[in-house]
Amino acid sequence: MALIELSGIERAFHLGDSVVHALAGIDLVIKAGEYVSIVGASGSGKSTLLNVLGLLDRPAAGSYHLEDRDVTTLSANEQAAVRSRRIGFVFQSFHLVPRLTAAENIALPLLLAGIAPAEREARVGRALREFGLEQRARHRPDELSGGQRQRVAIARATIMQPALLLADEPTGNLDRATGEEVIRLLEALNAGGVTLILVTHDPALAAHAQRQLVMEDGRLKSDTDR
């Protein structure tokens, strides 16, 4: 079953008198449960593509169907609702709220979605156990290691049980050993049924994926299965 269907996706930016086509006519189908990496040089369009997939950026043309729903026609509020419940994000710089503890950061999407306190507490407790963070539940981000921060970020990204997990250079700020641990966590989530799309500059990391997309000048240069 197709989770994602892109047809003729265009995205352009104006830089002075010139127009840069960040995405130019992207057609793409990704099935539910796939593990896909996106690679390409800086400026190739891979992060812009990820932003479109995550409903953080609206394309100038084309259609995007997520779970058979044309999400490009939705209002900003409707897109935000889809994003909060069906899409998880993991970023290179973690994007944790500094004043909140690990447990509070993980709980944030549940709080915003209006999940009842008892259910919220149960789900956060389960996530803390699953990600090995029970002893760090009351620690704030500046009291955590890089690997622990990224585990909190992944727990937060998946606490709503999304269908799609988008990871943008998730190991970029980590040493290799810690980065490999984070990738194992992401791959375990994929093995559990979550569709994983990973943007990376690291060819070795990209090779972990079952399918690799190569971007060049806003276009899909190649699409290969492992």
HELIX and SHEET records of a PDB file:
HELIX    1   1 LYS A   46  LEU A   53  1                                   8    
HELIX    2   2 VAL A   71  THR A   73  5                                   3    
HELIX    3   3 ALA A   76  ARG A   86  1                                  11    
HELIX    4   4 ALA A  102  LEU A  112  1                                  11    
HELIX    5   5 PRO A  117  GLU A  130  1                                  14    
HELIX    6   6 GLU A  134  ARG A  136  5                                   3    
HELIX    7   7 PRO A  141  GLU A  143  5                                   3    
HELIX    8   8 GLY A  146  THR A  158  1                                  13    
HELIX    9   9 ARG A  176  ALA A  191  1                                  16    
HELIX   10  10 PRO A  203  ALA A  206  1                                   4    
SHEET    1   A 4 SER A  18  LYS A  31  0                                        
SHEET    2   A 4 ALA A   2  LEU A  15 -1                                        
SHEET    3   A 4 ALA A  61  LEU A  66 -1                                        
SHEET    4   A 4 ARG A  69  ASP A  70 -1                                        
SHEET    1   B 6 ILE A  87  PHE A  91  0                                        
SHEET    2   B 6 LEU A 164  ASP A 168  1                                        
SHEET    3   B 6 THR A 195  VAL A 199  1                                        
SHEET    4   B 6 TYR A  35  VAL A  39  1                                        
SHEET    5   B 6 ARG A 211  GLU A 216  1                                        
SHEET    6   B 6 ARG A 219  ASP A 225 -1                                        
END                                                                             
